């Protein structure tokens, strides 16, 4: 069968199929669709999971072996295949088509792939999945569908916006739901729950593409000292409020700390909606930074938070700089930054 995202939740409440194929280019929605399927599978007793990323000269025999290889505890398992290029290849096509003829017992096959063309959706291997499983198509949201999605997401955070404010938000994110989610998170961090004015929305989601807070975190993760400091100064010069910058820094910090202390990095990546393209950047930072570095940066973040609220003396922008230097592995020698 073929379902859209709105139909998926109701389907999962009725039971699981042996194979799911999620296809689309909207990262947030495809990721959350996969999360919903994995959660339903876990609740149904699928406690083991093997993940395969199909890139380059991928050996599809690994997937066949995983499907045939029963756990010594006979637990149900998920075989989670990610295909960012939308190209299955000859061997992949053969393997999936053959698997559909005789799916493994107590195994759920989950395939996440980039947007398939109309021709690909009519191919033999997709038809084979449709016959015994589910194909979930993720479409970009536009018009009223996007407005409805934004309203629902705002309500989840306890926020209310009038029609003008929602239109401003929609025009700022241009259909990028991951960006929309981040903008809503910024609004929540800055203002808390409640009704927001159009002025408040404009202040936070105004176009700051020249020096965006997410450009700052990317520069910090990659260890680019000059660029990170330039962006931080640019954010201040453009009037971006300090709590928004602090939110972006602490969000990244908590994720890095969780990854440092976790034995299951993939689980943390999913929790924080970190997709495959961003993982190398995160891993690069994890190799450079130790646990003490991250804990010290978090202590500085608490200091900056108190300063922005007037609860502690000092320049919060100076403390934000100290946090950045800590994440860049630059030694801080000015005692006032650490006090």
PyMOL commands that set and color helices and strands:
alter all, ss='L'
color gray80, all
select helices_A, chain A and resi 5-13+27-43+61-68+89-101+118-121+124-132+143-156+163-173+177-191+198-205+209-211+213-221+225-237+242-261+265-271+276-288+291-308+316-327+335-337
alter helices_A, ss='H'
color red, helices_A
select strands_A, chain A and resi 2-4+19-23+46-53+76-83+107-113+134-137+159-160+194-195
alter strands_A, ss='S'
color yellow, strands_A
deselect
rebuild
show_as cartoon
